[in-house]
Structures are given as structure tokens and as C-alpha cells.
Amino acid sequence: LAARAASAMGWWSNLTIVVPTSPVPSNPSTDTIRAVFASFALVKGLPRARKLVQFDGPQRQLAPRRVQDYDAFEARVRELASQHADFAHTAIYRSRTFLFAAHNLAAAVRNVNTTFMLVLQHDFVLARAFDAAGLLQTMRRNAAIKQVRLNVRANIAKGFDGFIANYSGDSSVPLTRTCGWSDAAHVVPTRYYLDFCIPINEADSFGGKRKFMEESMHYRMQRNFMPGGCWELKRNASLGGRPTEWPDDFDKYGTYLYGVASPSDGNYMAHRTLRGRAEPQWGLGNHLAPEEAMRGSSQRRGGRGRGARRGSGRRRGRIGA
């Protein structure tokens, strides 16, 4: 009955768009986040979905100017939420303390009470339309499909997607299986985060406090240099002539890409990076040790940023029913 009622109200009533944000050198400009929200119009009905912007707290050692710019950015976003059509149905929350990426995302998820979420960071912009209604229908009836990412490139075996294959199972939309987990823009059941992703992150080193969600998820899925994971699958495929069976626990992660596995299919998202050259994106310093005093060379190497896993890793209330 609940599913029928939601269907009658429109597929978008089952979805919350979750946008975590944090201090970046471009604050207080809202140019990029306005482009993000404007891009939802590429998908008919998507602007009618609920939206949630989760502001992380700034690091304690962030320069006063940066804190002021971040506060001004928040004030501008709140104004947009109250006045601008692209920001209709938007709820805004702010952490009282610095949480960092995974925990700030977890805080946002705990404020969601729709069945599904579209999770995207504050600088990922939709590049083309996708069948959101068909995707949600597919995920409702096929529980094996748990995370569907809207890729920033064509669906090819590269980076986090070390091994991919076109999906031929029960789906109303084109999908590609990927043996990798990324927190770039993706559609997921909310319970997948609450019951699976967040507990895995919280069980990570230091409670997952200084992790990106994909650090906790992707590398657990890979099982690097050990049997039974995506790392072994990718290695066997590269050697040729060896079994290329998907990991036994693949369906627990349920990672897919929207679209077909083809270099000609194109991208569904564009990344308008907000990382500055002079200052690191995520406030200051090594995100694994954010309370370090910033002096000398430690300040100069603080901006390694997201994706640089060499040694240091990568980079409130509820919405009403």
C-alpha cells in the first residue's frame, strides 16, 4: 500500500537528494552549488524530490577568514533554499563540530526518511538525463542492486572500476556491474547506508572519523593481495586464462554503474572541482590528523587531497515525511 501511495504521488516522493558540503577555497561563492541544483532539471521530476544540504563544521585551526567565508556561504545557501525555485524542498543542517567526509555524510543520511537517496557532493553536476523512475523501480524489485553510480566518465575498466561487465539481470535501465565502490554521485536505498555502509565505516580505524566513505568501503571490497575479493578478480582478468568469478560477497556491496560498459556511452556527471591550488580543499592539513599544528612543511603538504591514498588516504533533525 505504501508503494502504491508513493507511486501515485510520483516517483520523486521516494527520493532525497543528499548534498554534503564543507569549507572550500571558493567560499562564499554559490556558483557551483547553484549549477548542481540547476542540473537536476535534466531529469523530469527530479527537481520535485526532497533535498538535503549537510554542512560540516570547520576544523578548529581553519583561518578566521576561511571560517567567515564558510559562514557566509551557508547564509547564502539558506537564502537560496528559501527563495530560489531550484532549491525548492531543501532542508539544511549543520554539524556543531568538525566531522569530516564519512561522518558528515552519515549525519546527513540519518536525517533522511525516504526509501532512496541520490548522494552527490557539492561539486558534482548532472551532465545528461537518466531514467530515475526506471532505476528506482528496478532497485525496488531487485534487491541485489544496491548502489548505482552516475559516472564522471564512460563506463570503462579504470580507477575504482578495475573490473566491469554489462549486467543482463532484472533491470528496466542499462546497468554495468563494477567491482569497486566510490562515493561519487550514486543512487542507493537509505537502509543500505544505515545497515551496511555506516557500520563498516564506524568499524574502520579510529572509528572511521577521518575517512572518506569510499576508503572504508572500496578497500574492504578489494581485499588487496588476498583471495576472494575484487583485487583477485582484476588480477586474474589481467593475466588471462584464469577464472574471473565475481566475489562471493559482491551482492552485499551491490555496486553498479548507470549505462552500458562502453567507452562510447559517455558520462552522466561532471565534476566541477572546488579544490584550490593555494589551499587544500578540506580545510587544513592531513585529514587523518586534522588537529596537527600547522607549521612549516606540514602546511605545504596538507593539500594532497582526495584520491591520494599514498600513505594518508584519500581525500541535524529529520526531513518530514
C-alpha positions as CSV (number, residue, x, y, z in Angstrom):
1,L,0.0,0.0,0.0
2,A,2.8,2.4,0.9
3,A,4.5,1.7,-2.5
4,R,1.2,2.4,-4.3
5,A,0.7,5.6,-2.5
6,A,4.2,6.7,-3.2
7,S,3.7,5.8,-6.9
8,A,0.6,7.9,-7.0
9,M,2.4,10.9,-5.6
10,G,5.3,10.5,-8.1
11,W,8.5,8.5,-8.1
12,W,10.4,11.6,-6.7
13,S,8.5,11.3,-3.4
14,N,10.6,8.2,-2.7
15,L,13.9,10.1,-3.1
16,T,16.0,12.6,-1.2
17,I,19.0,14.3,-2.9
18,V,21.8,14.5,-0.3
19,V,24.5,17.1,-0.8
20,P,27.2,17.1,1.9
21,T,29.4,20.2,1.9
22,S,32.4,21.6,3.8
23,P,34.8,24.6,3.7
24,V,36.5,25.1,0.4
25,P,38.6,28.0,-1.0
26,S,35.7,29.1,-3.3
27,N,33.5,30.1,-0.3
28,P,31.4,32.2,-0.1
29,S,30.6,31.9,-3.9
30,T,27.5,29.8,-4.6
31,D,28.1,29.5,-8.3
32,T,28.9,25.8,-8.2
33,I,26.2,24.6,-5.9
34,R,23.7,26.6,-7.9
35,A,24.9,24.8,-11.0
36,V,24.5,21.5,-9.2
37,F,20.9,22.2,-8.2
38,A,20.0,23.7,-11.7
39,S,21.3,20.5,-13.3
40,F,18.5,18.4,-11.6
41,A,16.1,19.8,-14.3
42,L,17.7,17.5,-16.8
43,V,15.7,14.7,-15.3
44,K,11.9,15.2,-15.4
45,G,10.5,15.2,-11.9
46,L,13.9,15.2,-10.1
47,P,13.6,18.9,-9.0
48,R,10.5,17.9,-7.1
49,A,12.4,15.5,-4.9
50,R,13.4,16.5,-1.4
51,K,16.9,17.9,-1.0
52,L,19.2,18.0,2.0
53,V,22.4,20.0,2.4
54,Q,24.6,18.9,5.2
55,F,27.2,21.5,6.3
56,D,30.2,20.0,8.1
57,G,31.7,22.0,11.0
58,P,35.1,23.8,10.2
59,Q,38.3,22.5,11.6
60,R,39.4,24.4,14.7
61,Q,42.6,25.6,13.1
62,L,40.9,27.0,9.9
63,A,41.9,30.6,9.4
64,P,39.3,33.1,10.6
65,R,38.9,34.4,7.1
66,R,38.0,30.9,5.8
67,V,35.5,30.4,8.6
68,Q,33.8,33.7,7.8
69,D,33.7,32.8,4.1
70,Y,32.1,29.5,5.0
71,D,29.5,31.0,7.3
72,A,28.7,33.5,4.5
73,F,28.4,30.6,2.1
74,E,25.9,28.8,4.4
75,A,23.9,32.0,4.8
76,R,23.7,32.4,1.0
77,V,22.6,28.7,0.6
78,R,19.9,29.2,3.2
79,E,18.7,32.2,1.4
80,L,18.6,30.2,-1.9
81,A,16.6,27.5,-0.1
82,S,14.0,30.0,1.0
83,Q,13.7,31.9,-2.3
84,H,15.1,30.1,-5.4
85,A,13.0,27.6,-7.4
86,D,15.9,25.3,-8.0
87,F,16.3,24.9,-4.2
88,A,12.6,24.1,-3.5
89,H,12.0,21.3,-1.0
90,T,15.5,21.8,0.5
91,A,16.3,21.2,4.2
92,I,19.6,22.4,5.6
93,Y,21.6,21.0,8.6
94,R,24.9,21.9,10.1
95,S,27.1,19.9,12.4
96,R,28.2,21.6,15.6
97,T,31.7,20.1,15.3
98,F,34.1,19.0,12.5
99,L,33.1,15.6,11.4
100,F,34.9,15.1,8.1
101,A,33.7,13.4,5.0
102,A,32.3,10.0,6.0
103,H,30.8,11.1,9.3
104,N,29.3,14.2,7.8
105,L,27.7,12.1,5.2
106,A,26.4,9.7,7.9
107,A,24.9,12.7,9.7
108,A,23.1,13.6,6.6
109,V,21.8,10.1,6.0
110,R,20.4,9.9,9.5
111,N,18.2,12.9,8.6
112,V,16.6,11.2,5.6
113,N,13.3,9.2,5.8
114,T,12.7,8.4,2.1
115,T,13.4,4.9,0.7
116,F,16.1,6.1,-1.7
117,M,18.8,8.7,-1.9
118,L,20.8,10.4,-4.6
119,V,24.0,11.2,-2.9
120,L,26.3,13.7,-4.6
121,Q,28.9,16.1,-3.3
122,H,28.7,19.8,-3.6
123,D,30.7,20.0,-6.9
124,F,29.1,17.1,-9.0
125,V,26.8,18.4,-11.7
126,L,24.5,16.2,-13.8
127,A,25.7,16.2,-17.4
128,R,22.8,14.3,-19.0
129,A,19.4,12.8,-18.2
130,F,18.9,9.3,-16.9
131,D,15.8,7.3,-16.2
132,A,15.5,7.9,-12.5
133,A,11.9,6.4,-12.3
134,G,13.0,3.2,-14.0
135,L,16.1,3.0,-11.8
136,L,14.1,3.2,-8.6
137,Q,11.6,0.7,-9.9
138,T,14.5,-1.7,-10.7
139,M,16.0,-1.2,-7.3
140,R,12.7,-1.9,-5.6
141,R,12.2,-5.3,-7.2
142,N,15.9,-6.3,-7.5
143,A,17.5,-6.2,-4.0
144,A,20.9,-7.2,-5.4
145,I,21.3,-3.7,-7.0
146,K,22.3,-1.6,-4.0
147,Q,24.5,1.3,-5.3
148,V,24.2,2.7,-8.8
149,R,26.8,5.4,-9.6
150,L,26.4,8.1,-12.2
151,N,29.9,8.0,-13.7
152,V,32.0,11.1,-14.5
153,R,33.4,9.2,-17.5
154,A,32.3,6.4,-19.8
155,N,31.9,3.1,-18.1
156,I,35.4,1.6,-18.7
157,A,37.7,-0.5,-16.5
158,K,39.7,2.2,-14.9
159,G,40.4,3.6,-11.4
160,F,37.9,2.3,-8.8
161,D,36.2,0.4,-11.6
162,G,39.0,-2.1,-12.1
163,F,36.7,-4.8,-13.4
164,I,33.3,-4.2,-15.1
165,A,30.8,-6.1,-17.1
166,N,27.4,-5.4,-18.6
167,Y,24.5,-6.5,-16.4
168,S,22.0,-8.9,-18.0
169,G,19.8,-9.5,-15.0
170,D,16.4,-8.0,-14.0
171,S,16.6,-4.3,-14.8
172,S,14.5,-1.7,-16.6
173,V,17.5,0.5,-17.2
174,P,21.0,-0.2,-18.7
175,L,23.5,-1.1,-15.9
176,T,27.1,-2.2,-15.6
177,R,28.4,-4.3,-12.8
178,T,31.6,-2.8,-11.2
179,C,33.9,-4.4,-8.7
180,G,34.6,-1.2,-6.9
181,W,32.9,1.3,-4.5
182,S,33.1,5.0,-5.0
183,D,31.2,7.8,-3.2
184,A,30.9,9.9,-6.4
185,A,27.3,10.6,-7.3
186,H,25.1,7.5,-6.7
187,V,21.6,6.3,-6.0
188,V,21.1,4.0,-3.1
189,P,18.5,2.6,-0.7
190,T,18.7,4.6,2.5
191,R,18.8,1.4,4.6
192,Y,21.9,0.3,2.6
193,Y,23.8,3.2,4.3
194,L,22.2,2.8,7.7
195,D,22.6,-1.0,7.9
196,F,25.8,-1.6,5.9
197,C,27.9,1.3,4.9
198,I,27.9,3.4,8.1
199,P,28.6,0.4,10.4
200,I,31.6,-0.6,8.2
201,N,32.9,2.9,8.4
202,E,32.5,3.1,12.1
203,A,34.4,-0.2,12.5
204,D,37.3,1.2,10.5
205,S,40.4,2.6,12.1
206,F,39.8,5.3,14.7
207,G,36.1,4.7,14.3
208,G,36.3,5.9,10.7
209,K,36.5,9.5,11.9
210,R,39.0,10.7,9.3
211,K,37.9,8.6,6.3
212,F,36.0,9.2,3.1
213,M,33.2,6.6,2.9
214,E,34.8,5.1,-0.1
215,E,38.0,4.4,1.8
216,S,36.1,2.2,4.3
217,M,34.0,0.5,1.6
218,H,36.2,0.2,-1.5
219,Y,39.3,-1.3,0.1
220,R,37.3,-3.7,2.2
221,M,35.7,-4.9,-1.1
222,Q,39.0,-5.2,-2.8
223,R,40.8,-7.3,-0.3
224,N,44.1,-6.3,-1.7
225,F,46.7,-9.0,-2.1
226,M,44.3,-11.6,-0.7
227,P,42.0,-14.1,-2.3
228,G,38.3,-13.7,-2.7
229,G,37.9,-10.0,-3.5
230,C,37.9,-7.6,-6.3
231,W,41.6,-7.3,-6.3
232,E,42.0,-11.0,-7.2
233,L,39.2,-10.7,-9.9
234,K,41.0,-7.9,-11.5
235,R,44.4,-9.7,-11.3
236,N,43.0,-12.9,-12.8
237,A,41.4,-11.0,-15.7
238,S,44.7,-9.2,-16.5
239,L,46.6,-12.4,-16.5
240,G,44.1,-14.2,-18.8
241,G,43.2,-17.8,-18.8
242,R,42.3,-17.7,-15.1
243,P,38.8,-17.9,-13.5
244,T,37.1,-14.5,-13.4
245,E,34.4,-15.2,-10.9
246,W,32.9,-12.3,-9.1
247,P,33.5,-12.3,-5.3
248,D,31.0,-14.3,-3.2
249,D,30.1,-11.3,-1.2
250,F,29.6,-9.0,-4.3
251,D,25.8,-8.8,-3.7
252,K,26.4,-7.4,-0.2
253,Y,28.0,-4.4,-1.9
254,G,25.8,-4.4,-5.0
255,T,27.8,-1.8,-6.9
256,Y,26.7,-0.9,-10.4
257,L,27.2,2.0,-12.9
258,Y,24.3,3.5,-14.8
259,G,24.6,2.8,-18.5
260,V,26.4,0.2,-20.6
261,A,30.0,-0.8,-20.4
262,S,31.3,1.0,-23.4
263,P,33.8,3.9,-24.0
264,S,31.2,5.4,-26.3
265,D,28.4,5.6,-23.8
266,G,29.6,8.9,-22.3
267,N,29.4,10.3,-18.8
268,Y,26.4,11.2,-16.7
269,M,28.1,13.5,-14.2
270,A,30.7,16.3,-14.4
271,H,33.0,17.3,-11.6
272,R,33.5,21.0,-11.1
273,T,36.3,20.7,-8.5
274,L,36.3,23.2,-5.8
275,R,39.9,22.4,-4.7
276,G,42.1,25.4,-4.6
277,R,45.7,25.4,-5.7
278,A,46.9,27.6,-2.9
279,E,44.9,26.0,-0.1
280,P,43.7,22.4,0.4
281,Q,40.1,21.5,-0.1
282,W,39.2,20.0,3.2
283,G,40.3,22.8,5.5
284,L,43.9,22.4,6.5
285,G,46.4,19.6,6.9
286,N,46.4,15.8,6.7
287,H,42.8,14.7,7.1
288,L,43.9,11.7,9.1
289,A,45.4,14.1,11.8
290,P,43.3,17.2,11.5
291,E,44.3,18.7,14.8
292,E,48.0,18.9,14.0
293,A,49.5,22.3,14.4
294,M,50.0,23.8,11.0
295,R,53.6,25.0,10.7
296,G,56.3,24.9,8.1
297,S,56.3,22.0,5.7
298,S,53.2,20.3,7.2
299,Q,51.2,23.2,5.8
300,R,52.7,22.9,2.4
301,R,51.9,19.3,2.0
302,G,48.4,19.5,3.5
303,G,46.6,19.7,0.2
304,R,47.3,16.3,-1.2
305,G,43.5,16.0,-1.4
306,R,41.1,13.4,-2.4
307,G,42.2,10.2,-4.1
308,A,45.8,10.3,-2.9
309,R,45.9,7.1,-0.9
310,R,49.7,7.0,-0.8
311,G,50.2,6.8,2.9
312,S,47.4,9.0,4.2
313,G,44.2,8.0,2.5
314,R,42.0,10.0,0.0
315,R,41.0,13.0,0.4
316,R,20.8,17.6,12.2
317,G,16.7,16.9,12.6
318,R,14.8,15.0,10.0
319,I,13.1,15.8,6.8
320,G,9.4,15.4,7.2
321,A,7.5,12.6,5.7
